[in-house]
């Protein structure tokens, strides 16, 4: 009985957190594809308990560092960012190890939208990225080539991402 009491608020928090990040990312995807730039921001908790997002920051083709005003939040709960336009040279259909390292260092969950339209959730505590929804669920770059990145798993640990990138852990 006690377990259900603890599980319910966490599930509600994660659903609200994901909804806020997903809404922001769905709006950003077309601009991210057209400009071939990453866009990013944070989901934070307002003093009244509601979740909201920061102003969006435009990054470059390979990264984004949010410069949104976080002062109105009592807590930052998640990051979010796009992965720019499709590029055959980039492994952009999965979060990068740098994406995960950033969320781990900030101690926030993360959400990543890809050119193929996938949405990923990064659990910073478990150091695991899980695919929330697959191809096309977040819109898709018109130039995207399905299958170009090879097989995409539903879940990656930090070590698995490092190996996928050819880096040692």
C-alpha positions as CSV (number, residue, x, y, z in Angstrom):
1,X,0.0,0.0,0.0
2,X,2.8,2.5,0.9
3,X,4.6,1.8,-2.4
4,X,1.6,3.0,-4.5
5,X,1.5,6.3,-2.5
6,X,5.1,7.0,-3.5
7,X,4.7,5.8,-7.1
8,X,1.7,7.9,-8.0
9,X,3.2,11.4,-7.5
10,X,6.4,10.4,-9.4
11,X,4.3,9.1,-12.3
12,X,2.2,12.3,-12.4
13,X,5.4,14.4,-12.2
14,X,7.0,12.5,-15.1
15,X,3.8,12.8,-17.2
16,X,3.6,16.6,-16.6
17,X,7.3,17.0,-17.2
18,X,7.2,15.0,-20.4
19,X,4.1,16.8,-21.7
20,X,5.8,20.3,-21.1
21,X,9.0,19.2,-22.9
22,X,7.2,17.4,-25.7
23,X,5.0,20.4,-26.5
24,X,8.0,22.7,-26.7
25,X,9.9,20.2,-28.9
26,X,7.0,19.7,-31.3
27,X,6.9,23.4,-31.9
28,X,10.7,23.6,-32.4
29,X,11.2,20.7,-34.7
30,X,10.3,22.5,-38.0
31,X,12.5,25.5,-37.3
32,X,15.3,23.2,-36.2
33,X,15.2,21.3,-39.5
34,X,14.8,24.4,-41.6
35,X,17.8,26.2,-40.0
36,X,19.8,23.0,-39.2
37,X,20.3,24.2,-35.7
38,X,19.7,22.8,-32.2
39,X,17.2,24.5,-30.0
40,X,17.0,24.0,-26.2
41,X,15.5,25.0,-22.9
42,X,14.5,23.8,-19.5
43,X,11.3,22.7,-17.8
44,X,11.0,24.2,-14.4
45,X,8.6,24.2,-11.4
46,X,6.9,27.6,-10.7
47,X,6.2,28.7,-7.1
48,X,2.6,27.5,-7.4
49,X,3.8,24.0,-8.3
50,X,2.9,24.1,-12.1
51,X,5.5,23.2,-14.7
52,X,6.6,25.7,-17.4
53,X,9.4,26.0,-19.9
54,X,12.1,28.7,-20.2
55,X,12.5,30.8,-23.3
56,X,14.0,28.8,-26.1
57,X,17.7,29.2,-27.0
58,X,19.1,28.8,-30.5
59,X,22.3,26.8,-30.5
60,X,24.5,25.6,-33.4
61,X,24.4,22.5,-35.6
62,X,26.0,20.3,-33.0
63,X,25.0,21.7,-29.6
64,X,22.9,24.1,-27.6
65,X,23.4,25.7,-24.2
66,X,20.2,27.2,-22.7
67,X,20.3,30.9,-21.9
68,X,16.7,31.1,-20.9
69,X,15.7,33.0,-17.7
70,X,15.4,30.4,-15.0
71,X,14.8,32.9,-12.1
72,X,11.0,32.4,-12.0
73,X,11.5,28.7,-11.2
74,X,11.9,27.2,-7.7
75,X,13.5,24.1,-9.4
76,X,14.6,23.0,-12.8
77,X,13.3,19.5,-13.5
78,X,14.3,18.7,-17.1
79,X,16.3,19.9,-20.1
80,X,15.0,19.6,-23.7
81,X,16.6,20.0,-27.1
82,X,16.3,19.2,-30.7
83,X,19.0,17.5,-32.8
84,X,19.0,19.9,-35.8
85,X,18.4,18.7,-39.4
86,X,19.2,15.2,-40.8
87,X,22.9,14.8,-41.6
88,X,24.3,11.4,-42.8
89,X,27.5,12.1,-40.9
90,X,25.8,12.6,-37.6
91,X,24.4,9.8,-35.3
92,X,21.5,12.1,-34.4
93,X,18.7,9.5,-34.0
94,X,19.9,8.7,-30.5
95,X,21.0,11.0,-27.6
96,X,24.7,11.5,-27.5
97,X,26.9,10.6,-24.5
98,X,27.5,14.4,-24.2
99,X,23.7,14.9,-24.0
100,X,23.6,12.4,-21.1
101,X,26.7,13.8,-19.4
102,X,25.1,17.2,-19.5
103,X,21.9,16.0,-17.8
104,X,23.9,14.0,-15.2
105,X,26.1,17.0,-14.3
106,X,23.0,19.2,-13.9
107,X,21.0,16.5,-12.2
108,X,17.9,16.9,-14.4
109,X,16.1,14.5,-16.7
110,X,16.4,15.2,-20.4
111,X,14.3,15.1,-23.5
112,X,15.8,14.9,-27.0
113,X,13.9,15.1,-30.3
114,X,15.6,13.7,-33.4
115,X,15.4,14.5,-37.2
116,X,13.6,11.2,-37.7
117,X,10.9,12.3,-35.2
118,X,11.9,10.2,-32.2
119,X,11.5,11.4,-28.7
120,X,14.0,10.2,-26.1
121,X,13.9,10.5,-22.3
122,X,17.2,10.6,-20.4
123,X,16.9,9.5,-16.8
124,X,20.0,11.2,-15.2
125,X,19.9,9.1,-12.1
126,X,19.8,5.7,-13.9
127,X,22.1,7.0,-16.7
128,X,19.7,5.5,-19.3
129,X,18.1,7.0,-22.4
130,X,14.7,5.4,-23.4
131,X,12.9,6.0,-26.6
132,X,9.4,7.4,-25.7
133,X,8.1,7.3,-29.2
134,X,9.5,6.2,-32.6
135,X,9.9,7.6,-36.1
136,X,7.6,10.5,-37.0
137,X,6.0,11.0,-33.6
138,X,7.6,14.4,-33.3
139,X,7.5,15.4,-36.9
140,X,10.3,14.5,-39.3
141,X,12.9,16.3,-41.4
142,X,11.8,16.0,-45.0
143,X,15.4,15.0,-45.9
144,X,15.5,12.2,-43.3
145,X,16.5,8.7,-44.6
146,X,15.0,5.9,-42.5
147,X,17.5,3.3,-41.5
148,X,20.5,5.4,-42.4
149,X,21.8,5.3,-38.7
150,X,21.5,1.5,-38.6
151,X,19.5,-0.3,-35.9
152,X,18.1,1.9,-33.1
153,X,17.5,0.3,-29.8
154,X,14.6,1.3,-27.5
155,X,17.0,2.0,-24.6
156,X,20.7,2.9,-24.2
157,X,22.9,3.1,-21.1
158,X,25.7,5.7,-21.0
159,X,28.2,2.9,-21.7
160,X,26.2,1.7,-24.7
161,X,26.1,5.3,-26.1
162,X,29.9,5.6,-25.6
163,X,30.4,2.3,-27.4
164,X,28.1,3.3,-30.2
165,X,30.2,6.5,-30.6
166,X,33.4,4.5,-30.6
167,X,34.5,6.0,-27.3
168,X,35.8,4.1,-24.3
169,X,34.1,4.5,-20.9
